[in-house]
Amino acid sequence: MNRRMLIGAVAALALSASGALAQGAGKPMKITLNFLAAAPNAGFMMAKQMGLYQKAGIDLTIEEGKGSGTTAQMVATGQSDLGFADAPAAMQLRTKGAPVKIIAPMLQTNGFAIIALEDSGIAAPKDLVGKKVAVQPGTAQTTLLDAILASNQIDKSKLDIINIDPGAFVGALLEKKVDAILGGADFHSVQIRERGFKVRDIFYRDVGVPTVGLSIIARDDRIKADAALYKKFVEASLLGWDAARKNPDAAADAVVTQFPSVKKAQVLAQFDVVDKLLCAPGATALGSVPEANWSKSFELLTQYLGLPKDKPIGDYYTTELLPASAPACP
């Protein structure tokens, strides 16, 4: 190799090294969110902004998703190293042979709710008797209505259940064409409050349906190949979520910084709901769902969402990647 070629090779190596440093000089990983960037997934943006992933040796890319089912598919097919998806969506995909596993539930209970205007007189499931209830066919909220009614000894025939198109869902409630809707407290209720209306949320988790919510998922083989890396990711994420719940304003800034099209005010409004979902009743630490909730989720999913009973609930998740010193609940 002549002197000119040697100098060129050294320069190329230096350029490559500086490029790696600029990118974080860590192991490249990608997480696909459940949906658009918002408060329910803000902990990841907070952790990244705080440099927690970089400190853990991870160069993380965060991309928005198109629904929990699609996100779980992307993880299953290896298009993403990690996903953030509703636990039931990941569990249902696993029953079909997909090698996806829940490694850390961030929202320990779902954000589903019976949503009514404050002046409706609806404060409990029993108040739905004789009322018009709007649902969106095919959603988990709708399917799990049967579980709520069973848990509260309510005859379904005594409700006037109306199927409504997603585009007219919130409007039907505000125009008082229906008395209540079954939706997401972190989504539909926020929209309603933004329009100046007072809302009452009756959370599914408080009326007998505490299914596990949005969780970090990964492929079995990738976890096995580098369990230490995935454990570092979980630990950094939990620290990010802890910081986000303690300082929602900073977390909202982190979301907007990384996804400029997002409105900060909406993220802050969503945090009022998200904060209630990070820890299930009886939980001791972030990411650690009480065994009773896992058992109840399994019972509800097998009875109402068609999850088969051929595998135990322990097949769907692992606690081995959770740090011993995870941030404490409440």
C-alpha positions as CSV (number, residue, x, y, z in Angstrom):
1,M,0.0,0.0,0.0
2,N,1.5,3.4,-1.0
3,R,1.5,6.4,1.2
4,R,-1.5,8.1,-0.5
5,M,-3.6,4.9,-0.1
6,L,-2.6,4.6,3.5
7,I,-3.6,8.2,4.3
8,G,-6.9,7.6,2.5
9,A,-7.6,4.4,4.5
10,V,-6.8,6.2,7.8
11,A,-9.1,9.1,6.9
12,A,-11.9,6.7,6.0
13,L,-11.5,4.9,9.3
14,A,-11.6,8.2,11.2
15,L,-14.7,9.3,9.3
16,S,-16.4,6.0,10.1
17,A,-15.5,6.3,13.8
18,S,-16.8,9.9,14.0
19,G,-20.0,8.8,12.3
20,A,-20.6,6.1,14.8
21,L,-20.0,8.5,17.7
22,A,-22.5,10.9,16.1
23,Q,-25.1,8.2,16.0
24,G,-24.6,7.3,19.6
25,A,-21.9,4.6,19.2
26,G,-24.2,2.0,20.6
27,K,-26.0,-1.2,19.4
28,P,-28.6,-0.1,16.9
29,M,-32.1,-1.1,18.0
30,K,-35.6,-0.1,16.8
31,I,-38.8,0.1,18.7
32,T,-42.2,0.4,16.9
33,L,-44.8,2.2,19.0
34,N,-48.4,1.1,19.4
35,F,-49.7,4.1,17.4
36,L,-48.7,7.8,17.0
37,A,-46.4,9.4,19.5
38,A,-48.4,10.5,22.5
39,A,-48.5,10.3,26.3
40,P,-49.1,6.5,26.4
41,N,-45.7,5.9,24.9
42,A,-43.9,9.1,26.1
43,G,-41.6,7.3,28.4
44,F,-39.4,6.0,25.5
45,M,-38.9,9.6,24.2
46,M,-38.1,10.8,27.7
47,A,-35.5,8.0,28.2
48,K,-33.9,8.8,24.8
49,Q,-33.8,12.6,25.5
50,M,-32.2,11.9,28.9
51,G,-29.5,9.8,27.2
52,L,-30.5,6.6,29.1
53,Y,-30.4,4.4,26.0
54,Q,-27.0,5.8,24.9
55,K,-25.7,5.2,28.5
56,A,-26.9,1.6,28.2
57,G,-25.0,1.1,24.9
58,I,-28.1,1.3,22.7
59,D,-28.5,3.6,19.6
60,L,-32.3,3.6,19.6
61,T,-34.7,4.5,16.8
62,I,-38.3,5.2,17.7
63,E,-40.9,4.9,15.0
64,E,-44.6,5.5,15.2
65,G,-47.0,2.5,14.8
66,K,-50.3,1.7,13.1
67,G,-52.0,-0.2,15.9
68,S,-51.0,-2.8,18.4
69,G,-51.8,-5.7,16.0
70,T,-49.5,-4.3,13.3
71,T,-46.8,-3.5,15.7
72,A,-46.8,-7.1,17.1
73,Q,-46.6,-8.4,13.5
74,M,-43.6,-6.2,12.8
75,V,-41.8,-7.7,15.8
76,A,-42.8,-11.2,14.9
77,T,-41.4,-10.8,11.4
78,G,-38.2,-9.2,12.6
79,Q,-38.9,-5.8,11.1
80,S,-38.5,-4.3,14.6
81,D,-36.3,-5.3,17.5
82,L,-39.0,-4.3,20.0
83,G,-42.6,-3.3,20.0
84,F,-45.0,-1.4,22.2
85,A,-48.4,-3.1,22.0
86,D,-51.5,-4.0,24.0
87,A,-50.8,-7.3,25.8
88,P,-53.9,-9.0,24.5
89,A,-52.8,-8.3,20.9
90,A,-49.4,-9.8,21.5
91,M,-50.9,-12.8,23.3
92,Q,-53.3,-13.5,20.5
93,L,-50.6,-13.4,17.9
94,R,-48.4,-15.8,19.9
95,T,-51.3,-18.3,19.9
96,K,-50.9,-18.3,16.1
97,G,-47.3,-19.4,16.3
98,A,-45.6,-16.0,16.3
99,P,-42.5,-16.0,18.6
100,V,-43.4,-12.7,20.4
101,K,-43.2,-12.4,24.2
102,I,-44.2,-9.6,26.7
103,I,-41.1,-8.5,28.5
104,A,-42.3,-5.4,30.4
105,P,-45.8,-4.1,30.8
106,M,-45.5,-0.3,30.9
107,L,-49.3,0.4,31.3
108,Q,-50.2,-2.3,33.8
109,T,-53.9,-2.0,33.1
110,N,-55.8,-1.0,30.0
111,G,-57.2,2.5,29.4
112,F,-60.6,1.3,28.2
113,A,-63.6,3.1,29.7
114,I,-67.3,3.6,29.7
115,I,-67.4,7.3,28.8
116,A,-70.4,9.6,29.6
117,L,-71.0,13.3,30.0
118,E,-70.9,14.3,33.6
119,D,-74.5,15.4,33.7
120,S,-75.7,12.1,32.3
121,G,-76.3,10.5,35.7
122,I,-74.1,7.5,34.6
123,A,-71.6,6.7,37.4
124,A,-71.5,2.9,37.4
125,P,-72.2,0.0,34.9
126,K,-75.7,-0.5,36.5
127,D,-76.6,3.0,35.3
128,L,-76.4,1.8,31.7
129,V,-79.7,-0.1,32.0
130,G,-82.2,1.4,29.7
131,K,-79.6,3.7,28.1
132,K,-78.2,4.0,24.6
133,V,-74.6,2.8,24.5
134,A,-72.5,3.4,21.4
135,V,-69.8,0.8,20.4
136,Q,-67.4,0.3,17.6
137,P,-67.7,-3.3,16.3
138,G,-64.5,-5.4,16.4
139,T,-62.7,-3.5,19.1
140,A,-61.6,-5.0,22.4
141,Q,-63.6,-2.4,24.3
142,T,-66.8,-3.7,22.6
143,T,-65.9,-7.4,23.0
144,L,-65.1,-7.0,26.7
145,L,-68.5,-5.3,27.4
146,D,-69.9,-8.8,28.0
147,A,-67.3,-9.3,30.7
148,I,-68.3,-6.0,32.4
149,L,-71.9,-6.9,32.3
150,A,-71.2,-10.4,33.7
151,S,-69.0,-9.0,36.5
152,N,-71.8,-6.5,37.5
153,Q,-74.8,-8.9,37.1
154,I,-76.4,-6.8,34.3
155,D,-78.7,-8.3,31.6
156,K,-77.3,-7.2,28.2
157,S,-80.8,-7.1,26.7
158,K,-81.6,-4.2,29.0
159,L,-79.1,-2.0,27.2
160,D,-79.7,-0.3,23.9
161,I,-76.4,-1.0,22.1
162,I,-75.8,0.9,18.9
163,N,-73.0,0.3,16.4
164,I,-71.4,3.6,15.3
165,D,-68.8,4.5,12.8
166,P,-65.5,5.6,14.4
167,G,-65.8,9.0,12.7
168,A,-69.1,9.8,14.3
169,F,-68.3,8.1,17.7
170,V,-67.5,11.2,19.8
171,G,-70.0,13.4,18.0
172,A,-72.8,11.0,18.9
173,L,-72.2,11.5,22.6
174,L,-71.8,15.2,22.4
175,E,-75.0,15.6,20.4
176,K,-76.7,13.3,23.0
177,K,-77.7,10.8,20.4
178,V,-76.3,8.2,22.8
179,D,-75.9,8.2,26.6
180,A,-72.4,6.6,26.7
181,I,-69.6,5.3,24.5
182,L,-67.1,2.5,25.0
183,G,-63.7,3.9,24.2
184,G,-60.2,4.9,25.4
185,A,-60.0,7.3,28.3
186,D,-56.6,8.5,27.0
187,F,-58.1,9.2,23.5
188,H,-61.8,9.8,23.3
189,S,-62.2,11.4,26.7
190,V,-59.3,13.8,25.9
191,Q,-61.0,14.8,22.6
192,I,-64.3,15.5,24.5
193,R,-62.6,17.6,27.2
194,E,-60.7,19.6,24.5
195,R,-64.2,20.6,23.3
196,G,-65.1,22.0,26.7
197,F,-67.3,19.2,28.0
198,K,-67.0,17.5,31.4
199,V,-66.6,13.8,31.2
200,R,-67.0,10.8,33.6
201,D,-64.7,7.8,32.9
202,I,-65.7,4.5,34.3
203,F,-62.5,2.5,33.8
204,Y,-62.9,-1.1,32.8
205,R,-60.2,-2.0,35.4
206,D,-62.4,-0.7,38.2
207,V,-65.4,-2.6,37.2
208,G,-64.0,-6.1,36.9
209,V,-61.9,-6.0,33.7
210,P,-58.3,-5.2,34.5
211,T,-56.6,-6.7,31.5
212,V,-52.9,-5.9,31.1
213,G,-52.2,-2.9,28.9
214,L,-49.5,-1.6,26.6
215,S,-46.3,-3.6,27.0
216,I,-42.8,-3.9,25.5
217,I,-42.6,-7.0,23.4
218,A,-39.7,-8.8,21.6
219,R,-39.0,-12.0,19.7
220,D,-38.0,-15.1,21.7
221,D,-34.9,-15.8,19.6
222,R,-33.6,-12.2,19.9
223,I,-34.1,-12.2,23.7
224,K,-32.2,-15.5,23.9
225,A,-29.4,-14.2,21.7
226,D,-28.7,-11.1,23.8
227,A,-30.7,-11.1,27.0
228,A,-28.3,-8.6,28.6
229,L,-29.1,-6.0,25.9
230,Y,-32.8,-6.4,26.2
231,K,-32.5,-6.1,30.0
232,K,-30.6,-2.9,29.6
233,F,-33.3,-1.6,27.3
234,V,-36.1,-2.4,29.8
235,E,-34.2,-0.8,32.7
236,A,-33.6,2.4,30.7
237,S,-37.2,2.5,29.6
238,L,-38.5,2.1,33.2
239,L,-36.3,5.0,34.3
240,G,-37.6,7.1,31.4
241,W,-41.2,6.3,32.4
242,D,-40.4,7.1,36.1
243,A,-39.0,10.5,35.0
244,A,-42.0,11.1,32.7
245,R,-44.6,10.5,35.4
246,K,-42.8,12.8,37.8
247,N,-42.4,15.6,35.2
248,P,-45.1,15.3,32.5
249,D,-44.2,18.7,31.1
250,A,-40.7,17.6,30.4
251,A,-42.0,14.4,28.9
252,A,-44.3,16.2,26.6
253,D,-41.4,18.4,25.5
254,A,-39.4,15.2,24.7
255,V,-42.3,13.9,22.6
256,V,-42.6,17.1,20.7
257,T,-38.9,17.4,20.2
258,Q,-38.7,14.0,18.6
259,F,-42.1,14.2,16.8
260,P,-42.7,17.9,16.0
261,S,-46.2,17.3,14.6
262,V,-47.5,16.4,18.0
263,K,-49.3,19.0,20.1
264,K,-47.9,19.4,23.6
265,A,-51.2,20.3,25.1
266,Q,-52.8,17.1,24.0
267,V,-49.9,15.0,25.4
268,L,-50.3,16.8,28.7
269,A,-54.0,16.1,28.7
270,Q,-53.4,12.4,28.1
271,F,-51.0,12.2,31.0
272,D,-53.9,12.7,33.4
273,V,-55.1,9.2,32.3
274,V,-51.8,7.5,31.6
275,D,-50.6,8.2,35.2
276,K,-53.5,6.1,36.4
277,L,-52.5,3.1,34.3
278,L,-48.8,2.8,35.1
279,C,-49.4,0.9,38.3
280,A,-52.2,-1.6,38.8
281,P,-53.8,-1.8,42.2
282,G,-51.4,-3.8,44.4
283,A,-48.4,-3.4,42.1
284,T,-45.0,-2.7,43.9
285,A,-42.9,-1.5,40.9
286,L,-43.2,-0.2,37.4
287,G,-43.2,-3.0,34.9
288,S,-44.3,-5.6,37.4
289,V,-47.9,-6.6,37.1
290,P,-49.4,-8.5,40.1
291,E,-49.9,-12.2,39.4
292,A,-53.6,-11.8,40.1
293,N,-53.9,-9.4,37.2
294,W,-52.2,-11.8,34.8
295,S,-54.6,-14.5,35.9
296,K,-57.6,-12.3,35.5
297,S,-56.4,-11.2,32.1
298,F,-56.0,-14.8,31.0
299,E,-59.5,-15.7,32.3
300,L,-61.1,-12.8,30.5
301,L,-59.2,-13.3,27.2
302,T,-60.0,-17.0,27.0
303,Q,-63.6,-16.4,27.8
304,Y,-64.4,-13.4,25.7
305,L,-61.6,-12.9,23.1
306,G,-61.1,-16.5,22.0
307,L,-57.6,-17.0,23.5
308,P,-57.0,-20.8,23.7
309,K,-56.4,-22.5,27.0
310,D,-53.8,-24.9,25.8
311,K,-50.9,-22.9,27.2
312,P,-50.6,-21.3,30.7
313,I,-50.5,-17.6,31.1
314,G,-46.8,-17.8,31.9
315,D,-46.0,-18.7,28.3
316,Y,-47.0,-15.2,27.2
317,Y,-44.7,-13.1,29.3
318,T,-41.4,-13.2,31.2
319,T,-40.2,-11.3,34.3
320,E,-36.6,-12.3,33.8
321,L,-35.6,-9.0,32.1
322,L,-37.0,-6.7,34.8
323,P,-34.4,-5.0,37.0
324,A,-34.4,-5.8,40.7
325,S,-34.4,-2.1,41.5
326,A,-37.3,-0.9,39.2
327,P,-38.9,2.4,40.2
328,A,-41.5,1.8,42.9
329,C,-45.2,2.3,42.5
330,P,-47.7,4.0,43.5
